[in-house]
Amino acid sequence: MNESQRNILKQLEQSPLTGEELVEHTGYSPNGIRGRISELRKLGYDIQYEERTEIKKIKVKKYVLKSKKTDEFLTYLKKRALFGKVIDVSVVAKQIGMTVEEIQSIIGKLFLNPNYSVIQLSNVQVKIQRLS
């Protein structure tokens, strides 16, 4: 994850923000914000663009960070030194309180991430290597 992605994620972890608020808080262009959010979604972050009701019942569209599941999964692998080892998806899902489908979705996104190498060994076993 690069610095601009981390900066946007940090802002969204604090509260939902409009595109304009993200521009104001980060100094990035609107196109830069949209691009980094797209990349974060590919990394497994569930960032939604939702209509929210603000003060005086004004409706505003904001980016909302719904979940940090990819980060939780990668932290789990790191803490247990599982990078480069065979991982049973169903066992990991049970241990970290996610569904098998959620883990499979995260792993699917890691296939597209140039920082990871993912080898599928069977329907339930994978090997994930961190490249950077």
N, CA, C and O of each residue as an XYZ file, in Angstrom:
528
protein
N       0.850     -1.171      0.000
C       0.000      0.000      0.000
C       0.896      1.235      0.000
O       1.852      1.323      0.770
N       0.570      2.195     -0.883
C       1.407      3.377     -0.960
C       0.919      4.472     -0.006
O      -0.124      4.339      0.634
N       1.687      5.544      0.072
C       1.408      6.614      1.038
C       0.055      7.285      0.799
O      -0.671      7.565      1.753
N      -0.287      7.545     -0.457
C      -1.566      8.211     -0.734
C      -2.750      7.312     -0.361
O      -3.761      7.800      0.142
N      -2.629      6.006     -0.605
C      -3.687      5.073     -0.200
C      -3.830      5.061      1.324
O      -4.941      5.091      1.852
N      -2.687      5.017      2.027
C      -2.726      5.025      3.498
C      -3.363      6.307      4.025
O      -4.137      6.277      4.982
N      -3.033      7.430      3.397
C      -3.564      8.715      3.835
C      -5.086      8.758      3.677
O      -5.791      9.192      4.588
N      -5.586      8.315      2.544
C      -7.036      8.299      2.314
C      -7.713      7.335      3.279
O      -8.758      7.657      3.845
N      -7.134      6.169      3.468
C      -7.690      5.189      4.394
C      -7.740      5.753      5.814
O      -8.731      5.575      6.522
N      -6.680      6.427      6.220
C      -6.629      7.041      7.556
C      -7.769      8.045      7.731
O      -8.404      8.090      8.784
N      -8.023      8.845      6.701
C      -9.108      9.822      6.767
C     -10.465      9.131      6.885
O     -11.314      9.551      7.671
N     -10.666      8.071      6.104
C     -11.957      7.378      6.116
C     -12.161      6.552      7.383
O     -13.297      6.277      7.770
N     -11.067      6.155      8.030
C     -11.199      5.434      9.301
C     -11.742      6.364     10.386
O     -12.391      5.909     11.328
N     -11.479      7.658     10.255
C     -11.947      8.620     11.254
C     -13.429      8.937     11.095
O     -14.153      9.051     12.084
N     -13.887      9.081      9.828
C     -15.304      9.355      9.575
C     -15.580      9.320      8.079
O     -14.665      9.478      7.271
N     -16.844      9.112      7.710
C     -17.210      9.185      6.291
C     -16.960     10.604      5.772
O     -17.178     11.577      6.494
N     -16.504     10.723      4.521
C     -16.185     12.030      3.952
C     -16.673     12.128      2.508
O     -16.724     11.134      1.784
N     -17.028     13.347      2.106
C     -17.358     13.593      0.706
C     -16.051     13.620     -0.083
O     -14.966     13.704      0.492
N     -16.170     13.549     -1.396
C     -14.985     13.676     -2.239
C     -14.276     14.996     -2.001
O     -13.047     15.046     -1.947
N     -15.054     16.074     -1.859
C     -14.483     17.393     -1.615
C     -13.739     17.445     -0.278
O     -12.670     18.047     -0.178
N     -14.311     16.814      0.739
C     -13.645     16.782      2.048
C     -12.334     16.006      1.967
O     -11.343     16.399      2.582
N     -12.324     14.903      1.211
C     -11.074     14.144      1.038
C     -10.026     14.983      0.316
O      -8.848     14.942      0.670
N     -10.444     15.742     -0.691
C      -9.516     16.642     -1.393
C      -8.941     17.643     -0.402
O      -7.734     17.881     -0.378
N      -9.808     18.224      0.410
C      -9.392     19.224      1.402
C      -8.436     18.637      2.435
O      -7.438     19.269      2.782
N      -8.730     17.436      2.929
C      -7.922     16.813      3.983
C      -6.589     16.263      3.476
O      -5.605     16.233      4.216
N      -6.557     15.828      2.215
C      -5.351     15.155      1.708
C      -4.525     15.998      0.750
O      -3.317     15.800      0.625
N      -5.181     16.950      0.065
C      -4.484     17.742     -0.942
C      -4.412     17.066     -2.302
O      -3.814     17.612     -3.229
N      -5.016     15.881     -2.440
C      -5.028     15.173     -3.722
C      -6.154     15.708     -4.601
O      -7.118     16.286     -4.097
N      -6.034     15.520     -5.900
C      -7.069     15.953     -6.836
C      -8.282     15.017     -6.746
O      -8.160     13.893     -6.258
N      -9.452     15.476     -7.215
C     -10.620     14.580     -7.224
C     -10.361     13.285     -8.001
O     -10.774     12.209     -7.569
N      -9.677     13.388     -9.146
C      -9.347     12.176     -9.909
C      -8.379     11.285     -9.138
O      -8.487     10.059     -9.186
N      -7.436     11.898     -8.428
C      -6.497     11.132     -7.601
C      -7.214     10.390     -6.486
O      -6.896      9.236     -6.197
N      -8.175     11.046     -5.862
C      -8.974     10.422     -4.792
C      -9.725      9.205     -5.343
O      -9.682      8.117     -4.769
N     -10.416      9.417     -6.474
C     -11.186      8.305     -7.062
C     -10.272      7.136     -7.439
O     -10.630      5.976     -7.237
N      -9.105      7.442     -7.982
C      -8.164      6.386     -8.374
C      -7.665      5.602     -7.178
O      -7.623      4.372     -7.216
N      -7.280      6.306     -6.103
C      -6.776      5.620     -4.913
C      -7.881      4.804     -4.246
O      -7.615      3.718     -3.731
N      -9.120      5.311     -4.247
C     -10.227      4.553     -3.664
C     -10.476      3.293     -4.475
O     -10.750      2.236     -3.905
N     -10.386      3.388     -5.787
C     -10.526      2.213     -6.644
C      -9.449      1.176     -6.305
O      -9.738     -0.018     -6.219
N      -8.222      1.631     -6.116
C      -7.124      0.722     -5.763
C      -7.369      0.085     -4.399
O      -7.141     -1.112     -4.225
N      -7.832      0.875     -3.430
C      -8.114      0.336     -2.097
C      -9.211     -0.721     -2.157
O      -9.151     -1.725     -1.447
N     -10.200     -0.499     -2.994
C     -11.259     -1.507     -3.165
C     -10.678     -2.807     -3.706
O     -11.058     -3.892     -3.264
N      -9.757     -2.699     -4.661
C      -9.118     -3.896     -5.215
C      -8.287     -4.617     -4.164
O      -8.088     -5.829     -4.251
N      -7.798     -3.875     -3.168
C      -7.035     -4.479     -2.078
C      -7.948     -5.110     -1.021
O      -7.470     -5.706     -0.056
N      -9.269     -4.972     -1.212
C     -10.208     -5.627     -0.307
C     -10.909     -4.709      0.672
O     -11.713     -5.176      1.479
N     -10.629     -3.414      0.624
C     -11.322     -2.493      1.517
C     -12.710     -2.213      0.961
O     -12.870     -1.888     -0.216
N     -13.701     -2.343      1.816
C     -15.087     -2.122      1.416
C     -15.402     -0.649      1.617
O     -15.811     -0.232      2.701
N     -15.208      0.137      0.561
C     -15.478      1.570      0.603
C     -16.689      1.822     -0.285
O     -16.656      1.581     -1.492
N     -17.750      2.306      0.332
C     -18.996      2.572     -0.380
C     -19.188      4.074     -0.543
O     -18.710      4.862      0.274
N     -19.891      4.466     -1.602
C     -20.257      5.860     -1.835
C     -21.742      5.947     -1.561
O     -22.559      5.565     -2.398
N     -22.097      6.455     -0.378
C     -23.475      6.386      0.096
C     -24.064      7.764      0.346
O     -23.359      8.722      0.660
N     -25.370      7.829      0.196
C     -26.074      9.045      0.557
C     -26.294      9.036      2.062
O     -26.835      8.075      2.609
N     -25.878     10.101      2.728
C     -26.011     10.222      4.186
C     -26.823     11.470      4.508
O     -26.726     12.477      3.806
N     -27.616     11.404      5.559
C     -28.386     12.562      5.989
C     -27.569     13.328      7.021
O     -27.174     12.787      8.054
N     -27.329     14.586      6.719
C     -26.519     15.454      7.574
C     -27.418     16.364      8.410
O     -28.640     16.219      8.419
N     -26.795     17.289      9.097
C     -27.510     18.281      9.900
C     -28.526     19.000      9.006
O     -28.263     19.237      7.827
N     -29.657     19.336      9.561
C     -30.762     19.995      8.846
C     -31.333     19.111      7.747
O     -31.927     19.605      6.789
N     -31.152     17.809      7.888
C     -31.722     16.799      6.983
C     -31.292     16.967      5.533
O     -32.033     16.620      4.613
N     -30.093     17.501      5.333
C     -29.525     17.623      3.997
C     -28.861     16.300      3.650
O     -28.111     15.742      4.451
N     -29.145     15.799      2.443
C     -28.553     14.524      2.014
C     -27.274     14.805      1.245
O     -27.244     15.643      0.343
N     -26.202     14.079      1.621
C     -24.882     14.274      1.032
C     -24.290     12.912      0.711
O     -24.439     11.974      1.494
N     -23.614     12.788     -0.441
C     -22.931     11.539     -0.795
C     -21.541     11.546     -0.172
O     -20.776     12.496     -0.338
N     -21.224     10.461      0.556
C     -19.925     10.349      1.223
C     -19.315      8.979      0.989
O     -20.018      7.987      0.797
N     -17.982      8.949      1.010
C     -17.256      7.683      0.999
C     -17.265      7.144      2.426
O     -16.937      7.852      3.378
N     -17.651      5.866      2.552
C     -17.765      5.242      3.870
C     -16.939      3.962      3.869
O     -17.142      3.087      3.027
N     -16.008      3.854      4.813
C     -15.218      2.638      4.973
C     -16.043      1.668      5.798
O     -16.317      1.913      6.973
N     -16.436      0.566      5.176
C     -17.305     -0.408      5.831
C     -16.544     -1.496      6.582
O     -17.014     -2.007      7.598
N     -15.365     -1.845      6.071
C     -14.698     -3.017      6.628
C     -13.200     -2.956      6.401
O     -12.728     -2.312      5.465
N     -12.471     -3.619      7.250
C     -11.020     -3.711      7.108
C     -10.609     -5.179      7.018
O      -9.578     -5.576      7.560
N     -11.405     -5.963      6.345
C     -11.200     -7.409      6.347
C      -9.870     -7.838      5.725
O      -9.224     -8.754      6.234
N      -9.457     -7.198      4.644
C      -8.175     -7.566      4.030
C      -7.033     -7.324      4.999
O      -6.142     -8.160      5.144
N      -7.064     -6.176      5.662
C      -6.022     -5.845      6.633
C      -6.011     -6.859      7.771
O      -4.944     -7.286      8.211
N      -7.185     -7.245      8.247
C      -7.288     -8.246      9.316
C      -6.681     -9.573      8.864
O      -5.937    -10.212      9.609
N      -7.005     -9.978      7.643
C      -6.508    -11.234      7.097
C      -4.981    -11.209      6.967
O      -4.306    -12.151      7.382
N      -4.438    -10.130      6.390
C      -2.987    -10.032      6.206
C      -2.251     -9.935      7.539
O      -1.160    -10.482      7.691
N      -2.844     -9.244      8.495
C      -2.246     -9.161      9.844
C      -2.218    -10.542     10.487
O      -1.236    -10.914     11.129
N      -3.293    -11.298     10.313
C      -3.360    -12.660     10.836
C      -2.226    -13.511     10.245
O      -1.532    -14.222     10.972
N      -2.046    -13.430      8.915
C      -0.977    -14.206      8.270
C       0.397    -13.795      8.778
O       1.253    -14.643      9.026
N       0.602    -12.502      8.931
C       1.900    -11.997      9.391
C       2.197    -12.451     10.825
O       3.286    -12.949     11.110
N       1.230    -12.277     11.718
C       1.429    -12.632     13.127
C       1.717    -14.122     13.321
O       2.428    -14.504     14.250
N       1.173    -14.947     12.454
C       1.359    -16.396     12.571
C       2.401    -16.942     11.601
O       2.537    -18.153     11.427
N       3.134    -16.018     10.971
C       4.207    -16.394     10.027
C       3.717    -17.385      8.974
O       4.361    -18.403      8.719
N       2.570    -17.077      8.367
C       1.969    -17.979      7.394
C       2.263    -17.605      5.943
O       1.851    -18.325      5.033
N       2.965    -16.499      5.705
C       3.329    -16.165      4.337
C       4.285    -17.225      3.807
O       5.264    -17.574      4.467
N       3.996    -17.735      2.614
C       4.819    -18.763      1.995
C       4.494    -20.176      2.452
O       5.138    -21.132      2.021
N       3.503    -20.312      3.319
C       3.104    -21.636      3.813
C       1.715    -21.983      3.290
O       0.964    -21.102      2.871
N       1.382    -23.257      3.316
C       0.065    -23.704      2.875
C      -0.979    -23.257      3.898
O      -0.842    -23.488      5.100
N      -2.010    -22.618      3.391
C      -3.083    -22.093      4.237
C      -4.379    -22.793      3.856
O      -4.736    -22.858      2.680
N      -5.080    -23.317      4.858
C      -6.407    -23.896      4.646
C      -7.426    -22.777      4.874
O      -7.589    -22.294      5.994
N      -8.096    -22.378      3.818
C      -9.012    -21.244      3.851
C     -10.108    -21.429      4.892
O     -10.436    -20.486      5.612
N     -10.674    -22.614      4.986
C     -11.771    -22.843      5.937
C     -11.286    -22.733      7.387
O     -12.012    -22.236      8.248
N     -10.077    -23.189      7.653
C      -9.522    -23.098      9.009
C      -9.266    -21.639      9.374
O      -9.626    -21.196     10.464
N      -8.642    -20.893      8.459
C      -8.345    -19.476      8.710
C      -9.643    -18.698      8.914
O      -9.739    -17.877      9.825
N     -10.641    -18.954      8.069
C     -11.921    -18.250      8.185
C     -12.533    -18.464      9.575
O     -13.016    -17.523     10.204
N     -12.504    -19.686     10.029
C     -13.069    -20.004     11.343
C     -12.279    -19.313     12.457
O     -12.867    -18.788     13.402
N     -10.949    -19.312     12.346
C     -10.112    -18.742     13.397
C     -10.231    -17.220     13.503
O     -10.092    -16.670     14.595
N     -10.486    -16.535     12.390
C     -10.563    -15.074     12.469
C     -11.995    -14.542     12.371
O     -12.215    -13.332     12.311
N     -12.953    -15.453     12.356
C     -14.355    -15.042     12.412
C     -14.906    -14.461     11.121
O     -15.739    -13.554     11.143
N     -14.437    -14.986      9.999
C     -14.973    -14.572      8.698
C     -15.558    -15.794      8.017
O     -15.330    -16.927      8.438
N     -16.307    -15.550      6.970
C     -16.829    -16.667      6.197
C     -15.773    -17.102      5.180
O     -14.870    -16.335      4.845
N     -15.893    -18.317      4.702
C     -14.992    -18.827      3.668
C     -15.090    -17.935      2.432
O     -14.083    -17.654      1.783
N     -16.301    -17.494      2.111
C     -16.502    -16.633      0.944
C     -15.766    -15.305      1.089
O     -15.208    -14.798      0.116
N     -15.758    -14.738      2.296
C     -15.034    -13.483      2.529
C     -13.538    -13.682      2.317
O     -12.877    -12.854      1.690
N     -13.007    -14.789      2.845
C     -11.579    -15.084      2.683
C     -11.263    -15.321      1.211
O     -10.246    -14.843      0.709
N     -12.126    -16.054      0.520
C     -11.901    -16.306     -0.907
C     -11.916    -15.005     -1.704
O     -11.129    -14.842     -2.637
N     -12.793    -14.090     -1.350
C     -12.854    -12.792     -2.019
C     -11.570    -11.998     -1.791
O     -11.043    -11.388     -2.720
N     -11.073    -12.005     -0.568
C      -9.826    -11.309     -0.242
C      -8.674    -11.908     -1.034
O      -7.871    -11.181     -1.619
N      -8.593    -13.228     -1.051
C      -7.516    -13.910     -1.780
C      -7.623    -13.620     -3.269
O      -6.610    -13.420     -3.939
N      -8.848    -13.597     -3.789
C      -9.051    -13.265     -5.194
C      -8.496    -11.895     -5.539
O      -7.921    -11.709     -6.612
N      -8.661    -10.931     -4.637
C      -8.135     -9.586     -4.858
C      -6.616     -9.559     -4.738
O      -5.951     -8.758     -5.396
N      -6.069    -10.429     -3.901
C      -4.612    -10.489     -3.771
C      -3.953    -11.008     -5.049
O      -2.797    -10.691     -5.326
N      -4.694    -11.813     -5.833
C      -4.181    -12.283     -7.121
C      -3.823    -11.088     -8.010
O      -2.865    -11.148     -8.781
N      -4.593    -10.010     -7.898
C      -4.403     -8.818     -8.723
C      -3.388     -7.841     -8.142
O      -2.981     -6.891     -8.809
N      -2.986     -8.075     -6.911
C      -2.078     -7.159     -6.227
C      -0.632     -7.541     -6.535
O      -0.219     -8.664     -6.243
N       0.153     -6.618     -7.127
C       1.537     -6.942     -7.494
C       2.463     -7.175     -6.290
O       3.597     -7.622     -6.462
N       1.992     -6.879     -5.091
C       2.809     -7.076     -3.893
C       2.725     -8.498     -3.331
O       3.436     -8.846     -2.387
N       1.846     -9.317     -3.924
C       1.643    -10.675     -3.427
C       1.653    -11.682     -4.566
O       1.250    -11.381     -5.690
N       2.119    -12.873     -4.255
C       2.037    -14.002     -5.168
C       1.122    -15.026     -4.505
O       1.358    -15.442     -3.371
N       0.087    -15.425     -5.217
C      -0.881    -16.380     -4.671
C      -0.879    -17.623     -5.546
O      -1.034    -17.541     -6.764
N      -0.701    -18.772     -4.911
C      -0.750    -20.053     -5.614
C      -1.894    -20.860     -5.018
O      -1.911    -21.149     -3.822
N      -2.851    -21.219     -5.873
C      -3.968    -22.040     -5.416
C      -3.570    -23.495     -5.554
O      -3.279    -23.962     -6.655
N      -3.557    -24.215     -4.440
C      -3.148    -25.615     -4.418
C      -4.336    -26.569     -4.547
O      -4.211    -27.665     -5.093
N      -5.484    -26.135     -4.037
C      -6.723    -26.923     -4.141
C      -7.883    -25.963     -3.925
O      -7.693    -24.748     -3.861
N      -9.083    -26.514     -3.813
C     -10.248    -25.653     -3.574
C     -10.172    -24.927     -2.236
O     -10.744    -23.849     -2.083
N      -9.476    -25.506     -1.278
C      -9.430    -24.917      0.072
C      -8.030    -24.559      0.549
O      -7.868    -24.072      1.668
N      -7.013    -24.790     -0.281
C      -5.648    -24.515      0.140
C      -4.954    -23.562     -0.833
O      -5.034    -23.712     -2.052
N      -4.261    -22.565     -0.241
C      -3.500    -21.607     -1.021
C      -2.163    -21.357     -0.338
O      -1.967    -21.681      0.833
N      -1.261    -20.779     -1.096
C       0.009    -20.311     -0.558
C       0.164    -18.865     -0.993
O       0.114    -18.556     -2.184
N       0.350    -17.982     -0.025
C       0.469    -16.548     -0.306
C       1.857    -16.092      0.108
O       2.292    -16.317      1.237
N       2.543    -15.449     -0.822
C       3.888    -14.941     -0.570
C       3.857    -13.429     -0.726
O       3.316    -12.909     -1.702
N       4.433    -12.733      0.227
C       4.564    -11.283      0.129
C       5.797    -10.975     -0.686
O       6.877    -11.485     -0.385
N       5.663    -10.145     -1.721
C       6.786     -9.855     -2.617
C       7.518     -8.574     -2.234
O       8.668     -8.385     -2.631
N       6.887     -7.705     -1.483
C       7.557     -6.445     -1.119
C       7.434     -6.172      0.353
O       7.937     -5.159      0.837
